[in-house]
Amino acid sequence: MNTFSEVFKAIASYPWQVNVGVLSLIPLYIIDFKFFCKLNIGLQRKIALAKERGHVARGMIVKEDAKRLVVNNSQSAYSYWAARYTYTVDGKEYRKRFSCDNSRM
């Protein structure tokens, strides 16, 4: 209870205009976040454009170089993937390294 009273005292030390401004911005940020999550922006948009234009190449993972590290504890599992893959474009072979981490509850 002591921490709540300290928080309320800190909030009361600001002018009321600041408090109203902060309280009105919170729903605005929530609305913006929901709006931008529905839009197809960033990397997802680039992937969609590449697929539409046919700028897609198939890759093959080099098996000797693929790794997966899994750490399990009582609350979550954490996976890390790393691999090297090759792909060919216009007769020229390219090699890239791929890594990804994934944590799930």
C-alpha positions as CSV (number, residue, x, y, z in Angstrom):
1,M,0.0,0.0,0.0
2,N,2.9,2.3,0.6
3,T,4.0,2.1,-3.0
4,F,0.6,3.0,-4.3
5,S,0.5,6.1,-2.1
6,E,3.9,7.1,-3.4
7,V,2.7,6.7,-7.0
8,F,-0.4,8.7,-6.4
9,K,1.7,11.5,-4.8
10,A,4.0,11.5,-7.8
11,I,1.1,11.8,-10.2
12,A,-0.5,14.5,-8.1
13,S,2.7,16.5,-8.2
14,Y,2.2,17.2,-12.0
15,P,-0.3,19.7,-13.3
16,W,-3.7,18.3,-14.2
17,Q,-3.0,19.1,-17.9
18,V,-0.1,16.6,-18.0
19,N,-2.3,13.9,-16.4
20,V,-5.1,14.5,-18.9
21,G,-2.6,14.5,-21.8
22,V,-1.1,11.2,-20.7
23,L,-4.4,9.6,-20.1
24,S,-5.7,10.7,-23.6
25,L,-2.6,9.3,-25.3
26,I,-2.9,5.8,-23.9
27,P,-6.1,4.9,-26.0
28,L,-4.6,6.6,-29.0
29,Y,-1.5,4.4,-28.9
30,I,-3.7,1.3,-28.5
31,I,-5.7,2.3,-31.5
32,D,-2.6,3.0,-33.5
33,F,-1.0,-0.3,-32.5
34,K,-4.1,-2.2,-33.6
35,F,-4.3,-0.3,-36.9
36,F,-0.6,-0.9,-37.8
37,C,-0.8,-4.6,-36.9
38,K,-3.5,-5.0,-39.5
39,L,-1.4,-3.3,-42.2
40,N,1.0,-5.4,-44.3
41,I,4.1,-3.3,-43.7
42,G,7.8,-3.9,-43.2
43,L,9.3,-7.3,-43.9
44,Q,6.0,-8.9,-44.6
45,R,5.2,-6.4,-47.3
46,K,8.6,-7.0,-48.9
47,I,8.0,-10.7,-48.9
48,A,4.6,-10.3,-50.5
49,L,6.0,-8.1,-53.2
50,A,8.8,-10.5,-54.0
51,K,6.3,-13.4,-54.3
52,E,4.0,-11.2,-56.6
53,R,6.9,-10.3,-58.8
54,G,8.3,-13.9,-58.9
55,H,11.6,-12.9,-57.2
56,V,11.7,-16.1,-55.2
57,A,14.5,-18.8,-55.3
58,R,14.5,-22.2,-53.6
59,G,17.3,-22.9,-51.2
60,M,18.8,-26.1,-50.0
61,I,20.1,-26.5,-46.4
62,V,23.6,-27.9,-46.2
63,K,23.0,-30.7,-43.7
64,E,26.5,-30.8,-42.1
65,D,26.2,-27.2,-41.1
66,A,22.6,-27.2,-39.6
67,K,22.4,-26.9,-35.8
68,R,19.6,-26.7,-33.3
69,L,20.1,-25.8,-29.7
70,V,17.1,-26.3,-27.3
71,V,17.2,-25.1,-23.7
72,N,14.3,-26.3,-21.5
73,N,13.6,-25.0,-18.1
74,S,10.5,-25.3,-15.9
75,Q,8.7,-22.2,-17.4
76,S,9.7,-22.0,-21.1
77,A,11.5,-23.7,-24.0
78,Y,14.0,-21.8,-26.1
79,S,15.2,-22.9,-29.5
80,Y,18.0,-21.6,-31.6
81,W,18.4,-22.7,-35.3
82,A,21.5,-22.0,-37.4
83,A,22.2,-23.4,-40.9
84,R,23.9,-22.6,-44.1
85,Y,21.9,-22.9,-47.3
86,T,22.7,-22.6,-51.0
87,Y,20.6,-21.3,-53.8
88,T,21.2,-20.7,-57.5
89,V,20.2,-17.6,-59.5
90,D,21.0,-17.4,-63.2
91,G,23.4,-20.3,-63.0
92,K,25.5,-18.8,-60.2
93,E,25.5,-20.5,-56.8
94,Y,25.2,-18.4,-53.6
95,R,25.7,-19.5,-50.0
96,K,24.0,-17.7,-47.1
97,R,23.8,-18.3,-43.4
98,F,20.5,-18.4,-41.6
99,S,19.9,-18.2,-37.9
100,C,16.7,-17.9,-35.9
101,D,15.7,-18.0,-32.3
102,N,12.3,-19.0,-31.0
103,S,11.0,-18.9,-27.5
104,R,7.7,-20.3,-26.7
105,M,5.8,-20.6,-23.4
